[in-house]
Amino acid sequence: MKIFLVGIGGIAMGNLAYMLKEIGHEVSGSDENLYPPMSDKLVEWGLSPKSGYRKENVKDADLVIIGNAISRGNPEVEEVLNSGKEYMSMAQAIGHFFLKGKMPIVIAGTHGKTTTTFLTHWILSQIGLEPGLFVGGIRKDGHAGFSLGKGDYFVIEGDEYDSAFFDKSSKFLHYRPFYLVLNALDFDHADIFANLDAIKVMFKRLLNLVPGAGKVLYWKGSKNLNSIIDGYKHAPVESFELNEKDSILNYQKGVLSENKSKNILKPSLIGSHNYRNAEAAIRVCLAIAPNKKKEILEAFLNFPGVKRRQEILVKNETSLLVEDFAHHPVAIQETVKAHKEAYPGYKIISLFEPRSATSHRNVFQDDFAASFKGSDYVFITEVYQVNKVVSKLRLNVKKLVKDTKAKTKASSFYCKDPKDILVQIKKEIPKLSKSKIIVLAMSNGAFGGIYPELTKLVLEREIK
């Protein structure tokens, strides 16, 4: 087929284009703002993307795949609709071309999807099953987050965000789950979901897609997951948690071990939230390969991790600089807690950029303040692209800073932008000259490009 992708420059769309080419299709596409690394990758893969949207671009296409960011009014979209050409969303295309005849392992939930997806794929690969993969991230060893695979299994991140302008249901409803892992369920994506109940509807629909021969695994510590699992009877259900009789992993007082064993485990991941992710990944792998527990645990311990998830940018005897994707109150809380446990005695300097569609709204105005508990210093920037949200719905960052200081006792600072963080942190770091520190930078974006200067600041600090 001749397949054309509208919005090919997005990472997920670009990866999909490559996969489609690999299975024999003639693939091309377009985008308005093509930039590295994906622009370079597309050229390297021989896809020659077109810059800008023009109706003639889709003239010869047998199928047009329309990206999530593309809206009505786009010249290529209008031509597709007027001409009656076949079209799909990215999620539909993944389901149609890569998941038929497979046993997809769908990793869903508000938190931990990317890490758990990568970890599950890593373990299954290490034990020789060669699964496919599609996930929105990059592994720390450079794996780009997609693979055709050769076996019966395909591991995919189950994104709850909507699919396209013509399909406002969640992407994961196109992923044909055979095994379904539910890590957490909290309110998020305030730009498309009115409330938590609206998200629950999508998750209930996802549950109803699991065949009777498949399996559902869910975190029993989530009251919201329990509420949607209650009464579900279509497929076997297994709950998971740490530190229980049937748990694989035990995490007590900062020490991870194999349950019912004195075998201490030292993976690259830290924090109870990541060990719950690992519990889920290990359990689904054991459901597939029940006689390979030893190999599965060894694979977990050797997992390289995921870029921008607890990624250490600087580490020496006195200082760490860590980049993390955390942008939801629960994620921030777990990330700070994980580093507090892993590095006792260190002062934690938390930096936060409210950038996501939910975090720059005031839906979590109260929750954010308490999430920084365990931090010694907190620096919060003004909302990214502040005018995207009207003031009555916007996160009040100045109030958040005051509330954070009151609720956590941390020294808290309002910063007008990421560059202002650098100005203010330079004034405060000398006060910690007798302490070991962790600078924990949390944003789901580029954080204003301050990482090189932060790196220099942390490397050059003196400790007395």
N, C-alpha and C positions, 0 to 999 in steps of 0.2 A: 504493500500500500504506500501511497504518498501521504505522509502525515505532516501536518503543519502545526506548530505550537505557538499560540499567541501569548506572549509573556515568557519567552524561552530563557530570559536572562536570570530569572530566579533560580536559586540553588536547586530546589526540588524539581522544578520544571526542566532545568538543564540536565540534571541527572537522569530524569525520565527520558529525555531526548536521546541521550547516549544509549540507554538500555534498549530503547526501541530500535535504534540503528543496529545494535549488536544482534538482535533477533531477526534482522533481515529487511527492515523497512527503509524506505527512502524518506529521510527526515530533514526538515528545515524549520525555520521559525523566525520570529521577530520580537523586538522589544524597543521601548522608547529610550531607556537609559542603560546601555550595556557597559559594564565596567568589570575590572578584574575582581576576583579571580575567574568568575564564570565566563566572562567574555573571552579570556585567553583559553580556557578549557574547551569552549565550543569550537574555536578555530583549530585547536590541537586535535579535536575529535573529528574534524572534517565536516562540521555542520554549517559553517558559513552563515551565521545569523544576519538577518536584515535589520538595519537600524531605522526605527520608525514604523508606524502602522499605516498601511495602504491597502485598499480593497483588492488591488490586483495581486497582492502577495498570496492570497488564498485561492486564486483562480483555478489552479491545477490540482488542488488537494483533494484526496479521497476522504480524508478525515481531518477535522480541526480540533485540537485540544486547547481549551480556553482556560488560562490561569486564574487563580483565585482573586488576583488583584485587578482583573480586567472587568470593565463595566460596560453597560449599554452606551452607545454613542461612539465606541471604538470603531473606526472604519472597517476593520477586518471582521468584527463581530456583526456589524450591520450587513456586510456582504454575505456572511455565512447564513444569517437568518433570511435574507431576501432570496438567496439562491436555493435554499433548501438543502444545503450540504449537511452531511452527518457531523455532529459535534459531540464532544464529551468534556467533562471536567478532568482535571489531573487524577483525582481519586478514582473516578470511573475507569479511566484508562489503565491505572495500575491493576484494578480488579479484573478488568477484561483481558489484558495482555499477559499478566504475570501470576495471577492467583488461581486461575481455573485449573482444576485437577491437582492442586496443592493442598497441604494442610497448613493454612496460615496461622501463625502465632502472633496475635494482635496484642500489643502492650498499650493499655489505655489508662487514663486517670489524670488528675490535675497536676500531679508532680511526679517526677522520676521516670517519665516515659523514655527519654533519650538514653539515659544511662542503662536502664533495664533492658531496652531493646538491643543496644550494643552488647551488653553483657551476655544476654541470652544467645545472640548470634555467635559471639566469641566462643562460648562454651561448646555449643553444638558443632562449631567448626573444628575446635580442638579435639573433639572426640570422633571426628571423621565424617560428619553427616552432610557437610557442604550445603548449608541452607542459603536461600536467597535473603536479601536484606534491602530495606528501604527505611531510612531514618533521617531526621533533620539535624544532623550534626557531623562532626569530624572526630574520629578517634585520635588519641594522643600520639599514636604511632603513624598517623597520616592517612589511615583508611577513610575514604571519602563518604561512607555511609550508604553505599548501594552496591548490590551484587546480584547477578542473575541466579547464582547458585546452580547446583546440579541434582540435589536430592528432592525428597518429598516435602520438605518444610521451607517456609518462607517467613522470616521474622520481620514484622513491620510496626512502626510507631503509629498508634491509633490516635490521630489528632482529632479533637472534638470541635475544632474550628470549622466554619461552613465551607462548602465545596466550590461554589462558583456563584455568579450573579443569578443563574437560573436554577440553582440548587442550594437552598439555605439550610439543608440538613448537614450533619457532621460528616467529615471525610471518612471517619472510620466505618460508616454504614456501608461503604463499598468494598470492605476488605475481607469479607467471607470468613470470619473467625472460626477456626476449629478449636484452637486453644485461645482462651481470652484471659489476660491478666489485668486486674483492676488494682492499681496501686493506691489511689486516693480519689476523693471527690469533694472538691470545694468550689465555691463560686469563683469564676474567672471569666475573662472575655466579656467585660461589661459593654463593649461596643456592639455585640451581637446577641447576647443573652440578657433578657430582662431581669432574671433572678435565678436562684439556684434550682428552682423547680423546672425551669426551662431546660437547664443542662441535664437534669435527671431524666427528662423525657427522652433525650438522645441516648443516654446510657441504657435505659430500659429497652429501647429499640435495638441497641447493640446486643444486649443479652439475648434477645429473642432470635438472633441470627445464629447462635451457637448450636450445632447439631447435637443430637442425643449421644452420638459416639464421641463427641468432643469433651471439653472440660472448661470450667470457669474457676479461676483462682482469684481470691479477693482479700484485701487487708481487713481483718476483722476489727481493727482499731478505729475504723472510720464509721461513724454513726450514719453518714450519708450513704455509704456503700451498703451497710446493713439494711437500710430502709428500702433500697431498690432490689436487694437480693431476697428479701423476705417474701416467701411464697413462690419463689421461682422454682420450677420443676422440670424444665425442658432438657437440661443437661446436668451431668454430675458437677457438684460444687464443692470446692475445697478452700477453706480459709487459711490464711497464713499470718504468723506473728513471730516475733523473737521471744526467746526465753520461756517457752512453754514445753510441755512434755513431748509433743510431737514436732517441735521446731528442729530445723537443721542446724541453725546458728544460735549461739548464746552470747549476749553482749551485756556484761556487768562491769561497772566501775571502770569504763574505758578499755576493757579487755574483751576481744572477740575470740570465741572458741567454738569448736565443733561441739554441738550439744551432746550430753552424756559422755563426754570425753575430756581429757586434760590437754587435748591437742590445741595449742594456741595458734590462731590464724592471724597472719599479718598481710592483709591485702593492700593494694594501693589506695583504695577508697577509705574514707573516714566518715564516722557519724552513724547514729542509729537509723536515720532515714535511708542511708545507702545500704546498710545491712539488711533492712527490710526489702529494698530492691533486690539485693542478692538472694535473700530467702525465696522471693518469688521466682527469680530466674532459675535458681537451682532446682526448685520444685517442678517447674515446667520441664526442665531438662531431664529430671528423674522420671517424670511421667512418660517421656519418650524413650529414655535409656535407663531403666531401673537398675541394671546390673553394673552401672559405671559411676557409682557414687564417688569413689576415690579420684577418678580422672576428672569428674565434674568439679570437685572441690579444688583440685590442683589448677584447673583452668581458671576458676574464680580468682585464685591467689595471684595468677600471672596476668590478669586483665590489665591492659595498659591505661585504662581510663578514657575520659572524653574531654576534648578541648573545651575550655571555658566552663568546666564543671570542676571546682576545686583545683584549678590549674595553677600550679606554683610557678610564678614567673621569676622570682628571686628567692634563694634560700642560702643563708649562711649561718654562722654560729649564733647570731643575735637577732636576725630579722627574717621575716617572710613577707613576700608580696604575693597575694593570691587573687586570681580572677575567677568570679563565679557568676553564673547566669541568673541568680536569684532575683526575682522581682515581685513575688507574691509574699504576703506576710508570713505564711507558713514556711515557705522556702527560706526566707531570711532568718527566721527563728531557728530552723534546723541547721542552717549553714553556720551561724554564729555558735550555736551549741556544739556542733561537731568540732570546730576548731578550739573551743574552750576545753573540751575533753581531751583532744589529741595533743594539745600543747599547754599543759598546766604551767602556770607561772608567767605566761606571756600576757602582755597587755594587748587587747584587741582594738584596733582602730577600724571601724566600719565606715565605708564610703558607699553611698546609695544614690543612684540616678533614677527617679521615677519616670519611666519612659514607655512602658507597655500601655496598651489601651485601657487596662484596668488600673494600673498603678498611678496613672496621671488623673484618675477620677477620685472622688472622695468616698467611694463605697467602703474603703478600708481606712478611713481617716483615723479611727480609734485603734484599729488592729495593728497598724504599722508601728506605732510608738512602742508597744510592748514587745514587738518582734525583735528589737535590738538588745533585749536583755542578755547580759553577759559581756557586752561591749564596754570598753572604758572610754572611748571617744567615738562620736558619731558625727559624720559630715554628710548632709543631705543637700543635693542641688535642687534648684527650682525645677518644676516640671519641664520635661523636654518638649519643645514646640508648644509653649504655654497657651497659644491662642487656638489650638486644636479643640479645646474643650471650653465651654462657656464657664464663667467664674462660679456660678452657683453649683456646678457639678464638678469643679476642679478640686484636686487635692490642695489643701491649704498647708503649704510646706512650712511656713513660719510657725503656725500653730503646732504642726507635727514636731518640729524641733523642740518647742517648749514642753510638749507632752512627753516626748522621749526622755528629756532630762528629768522630768518629774517621776516617770514610771520606772526608769532604769538606773537613775543616778549617774548616768554617763555624761561626760562633758559633751554638749551637743551644739552643733554649729549649722546655721543656714548659709548656703553658698549659692550665689546667683547663677552659677554655671560650673561645669567641671574645671575650667581654668581657675576659678575662684577657690576651689578645693585646694589646688596646689599652693595658692597664696596663703591660705589659712593653715594648712597642715604644716607648712614650713615654719610657722610661728610656734606650733604646738609640739612638734617632734623633739626639739631640744630639751623640753621639760621631761622627756622620757630617756634621758641619757644614761640612766642607771638600770634601765629595763630592757628585756627582750620584747619585741613587738611583732604583731601580725597586722599587716595592712590588708584588709579584706574588701576588695572592690567589687560591688554587686550592681550589675546592670544587664539588661537584655540587649544592649546596643554597644556602640563603640566607646562609650563614656568620654566623648569629646576628644578622643585621641590622646589622652593624658598618660597612657601607660609608659611610654619611653621616659618621660620626666619623673613619673612615680618610681620607675626602676632606678633611675639615677639617684633620686632622693634617698631611697632605702639602702642602696649600695654604699652611699657616701656617709651615712650617719655614723656618728662616733658614739661608742658606749664606754662609759667610765666605770 
